[in-house]
Amino acid sequence: MHMLVLQKTKFSDQSVKKQIVLAPSSSKQQAMTTYIFFDEALRMLVNAFLASVVLLIAASGIGLAVIETIEKTSERPASPRQFR
């Protein structure tokens, strides 16, 4: 089984570089390394995707309701100039 490994490397200027790599599960755990199993990472990505789909559908529904309300309140009779 493989797992995703989040490696944090500290540099002399106090900056930290984060890197995610795919590693075999039998590798030794190093200091400042957090292991995430691949199935857990995949589950997190699926949950994030489903949440974004729900938010997108909700936002589009609200946007369409706002547009419909604006169109209903701004109804005016058509001017004959528009049909020339």
ZASE-674691 format. One line per 8 residues: number of its first residue (from 1); their letters; for each residue x, y, z of N, C-alpha, C, O. Coordinates in steps of 0.02 Angstrom, whole numbers, padded with zeros to 5 digits. Example, Ala and Ser with C-alpha at 12.3 -4.5 7.8 and 13.67 -1.06 7.14 Angstrom:
1	AS	00660 -00284 00390 00615 -00225 00390 00660 -00165 00390 00712 -00166 00423  00642 -00112 00354 00684 -00053 00357 00645 00002 00394 00670 00057 00402
***
This chain:
1	MHMLVLQK	00042 -00059 00000 00000 00000 00000 00044 00062 00000 00097 00063 00032  00024 00112 -00036 00060 00175 -00038 00024 00228 00002 -00036 00222 00015  00059 00278 00023 00029 00334 00058 00061 00399 00035 00117 00400 00011  00022 00453 00043 00048 00519 00027 00087 00544 00087 00065 00536 00144  00145 00573 00075 00188 00597 00128 00195 00673 00121 00215 00697 00068  00179 00709 00174 00189 00781 00174 00255 00795 00207 00262 00785 00268  00305 00817 00168 00371 00830 00195 00380 00905 00204 00366 00944 00159  00402 00924 00263 00417 00994 00277 00492 01000 00286 00522 00965 00327
9	TKFSDQSV	00523 01045 00248 00595 01056 00252 00608 01127 00276 00585 01175 00245  00645 01134 00330 00662 01200 00355 00729 01222 00325 00775 01182 00320  00732 01285 00306 00793 01314 00278 00823 01363 00329 00792 01380 00378  00884 01384 00315 00920 01428 00362 00886 01497 00369 00895 01530 00420  00849 01518 00318 00815 01583 00323 00745 01577 00353 00703 01621 00344  00733 01524 00391 00671 01511 00427 00611 01497 00382 00555 01493 00407  00621 01490 00317 00565 01472 00273 00555 01396 00274 00602 01358 00287  00494 01376 00260 00478 01304 00261 00448 01286 00193 00403 01319 00168
17	KKQIVLAP	00475 01233 00163 00449 01209 00099 00409 01146 00113 00433 01099 00145  00346 01144 00087 00304 01085 00096 00300 01048 00029 00293 01080 -00023  00304 00982 00032 00303 00942 -00029 00264 00878 -00014 00275 00847 00038  00220 00859 -00060 00182 00797 -00052 00210 00746 -00102 00214 00760 -00162  00229 00688 -00076 00257 00636 -00119 00220 00571 -00104 00194 00561 -00049  00219 00526 -00153 00190 00460 -00146 00245 00412 -00126 00295 00404 -00162  00238 00380 -00068 00291 00337 -00042 00262 00271 -00020 00203 00267 -00001  00301 00218 -00022 00277 00154 00004 00265 00158 00079 00299 00194 00114
25	SSSKQQAM	00216 00120 00103 00197 00125 00173 00250 00096 00220 00247 00108 00280  00298 00059 00193 00350 00029 00235 00408 00076 00248 00455 00058 00283  00406 00137 00219 00462 00183 00228 00463 00209 00301 00411 00212 00334  00522 00227 00324 00530 00251 00393 00503 00322 00399 00511 00363 00354  00473 00335 00456 00447 00402 00469 00504 00446 00494 00540 00428 00540  00512 00504 00462 00564 00551 00480 00536 00605 00524 00475 00612 00531  00579 00644 00554 00557 00701 00594 00523 00752 00549 00544 00763 00493  00470 00782 00574 00430 00833 00539 00398 00805 00476 00390 00843 00427
33	TTYIFFDE	00380 00743 00474 00346 00713 00416 00279 00685 00440 00276 00648 00489  00226 00702 00404 00159 00678 00421 00137 00631 00365 00138 00650 00306  00117 00571 00382 00096 00522 00333 00020 00523 00326 -00016 00525 00376  -00004 00523 00264 -00075 00519 00249 -00084 00460 00202 -00054 00458 00148  -00125 00412 00221 -00137 00355 00178 -00174 00378 00115 -00213 00426 00117  -00160 00344 00059 -00188 00365 -00005 -00264 00364 -00004 -00295 00409 -00032  -00295 00313 00026 -00368 00310 00027 -00398 00367 00068 -00452 00391 00052  -00363 00389 00121 -00387 00446 00159 -00382 00511 00119 -00427 00553 00120
41	ALRMLVNA	-00327 00518 00083 -00318 00578 00041 -00370 00580 -00014 -00398 00632 -00030  -00384 00521 -00044 -00434 00518 -00096 -00503 00534 -00069 -00541 00569 -00102  -00518 00511 -00009 -00583 00525 00022 -00590 00600 00036 -00643 00629 00026  -00535 00632 00058 -00537 00705 00070 -00549 00743 00005 -00587 00791 00003  -00516 00721 -00049 -00525 00755 -00114 -00596 00746 -00139 -00625 00793 -00167  -00625 00686 -00131 -00694 00673 -00153 -00742 00717 -00113 -00788 00746 -00141  -00732 00721 -00047 -00775 00763 -00005 -00770 00836 -00025 -00821 00872 -00027  -00710 00860 -00039 -00702 00929 -00061 -00736 00942 -00128 -00767 00994 -00138
49	FLASVVLL	-00731 00894 -00173 -00764 00901 -00238 -00840 00903 -00230 -00873 00946 -00259  -00868 00858 -00189 -00941 00857 -00179 -00965 00921 -00145 -01018 00947 -00162  -00926 00946 -00097 -00944 01009 -00065 -00943 01067 -00115 -00987 01110 -00112  -00894 01068 -00160 -00891 01122 -00209 -00949 01118 -00258 -00974 01169 -00281  -00971 01057 -00275 -01028 01049 -00320 -01091 01075 -00287 -01130 01111 -00319  -01102 01058 -00223 -01161 01082 -00187 -01160 01159 -00182 -01211 01191 -00193  -01102 01187 -00166 -01097 01260 -00161 -01109 01294 -00229 -01140 01347 -00232  -01084 01264 -00282 -01094 01292 -00349 -01168 01291 -00368 -01193 01340 -00396
57	IAASGIGL	-01203 01237 -00354 -01274 01232 -00370 -01313 01282 -00329 -01359 01315 -00355  -01297 01289 -00265 -01332 01338 -00222 -01320 01409 -00246 -01367 01449 -00249  -01258 01425 -00262 -01242 01493 -00285 -01276 01508 -00352 -01300 01564 -00362  -01280 01460 -00397 -01313 01472 -00461 -01388 01480 -00451 -01419 01521 -00486  -01418 01443 -00405 -01489 01451 -00390 -01504 01520 -00363 -01553 01551 -00382  -01462 01543 -00316 -01471 01610 -00288 -01462 01663 -00342 -01501 01711 -00346  -01411 01655 -00384 -01400 01703 -00438 -01457 01706 -00487 -01477 01760 -00509  -01485 01648 -00506 -01542 01648 -00551 -01603 01680 -00519 -01641 01714 -00554
65	AVIETIEK	-01613 01669 -00454 -01670 01701 -00420 -01663 01777 -00419 -01712 01813 -00429  -01602 01801 -00409 -01590 01873 -00409 -01602 01902 -00478 -01634 01954 -00484  -01578 01869 -00530 -01588 01893 -00598 -01662 01894 -00616 -01686 01941 -00647  -01698 01842 -00596 -01770 01839 -00611 -01807 01895 -00575 -01852 01925 -00604  -01789 01910 -00513 -01820 01965 -00476 -01806 02032 -00509 -01851 02073 -00515  -01745 02042 -00531 -01727 02105 -00564 -01766 02112 -00629 -01790 02167 -00644  -01773 02058 -00667 -01811 02061 -00730 -01884 02075 -00718 -01915 02112 -00756  -01914 02047 -00666 -01985 02059 -00652 -01998 02131 -00630 -02049 02160 -00649
73	TSERPASP	-01953 02160 -00591 -01964 02228 -00566 -01949 02281 -00620 -01973 02337 -00614  -01912 02264 -00670 -01894 02314 -00721 -01932 02302 -00787 -01907 02320 -00840  -01993 02272 -00783 -02032 02262 -00845 -02063 02328 -00866 -02096 02362 -00827  -02051 02346 -00929 -02078 02406 -00958 -02108 02388 -01025 -02085 02342 -01058  -02159 02423 -01046 -02187 02409 -01112 -02135 02424 -01166 -02095 02471 -01160  -02136 02384 -01218 -02088 02392 -01272 -02102 02456 -01311 -02160 02471 -01326  -02050 02492 -01327 -02056 02553 -01366 -02060 02535 -01440 -02026 02489 -01462  -02101 02572 -01478 -02105 02558 -01550 -02038 02570 -01585 -02027 02543 -01640
81	RQFR	-01993 02610 -01556 -01928 02623 -01586 -01886 02560 -01589 -01842 02554 -01632  -01897 02513 -01543 -01857 02452 -01541 -01870 02406 -01600 -01830 02362 -01615  -01927 02417 -01634 -01946 02371 -01688 -01935 02400 -01757 -01960 02371 -01806  -01901 02454 -01763 -01888 02484 -01829 -01830 02452 -01862 -01812 02472 -01918
***
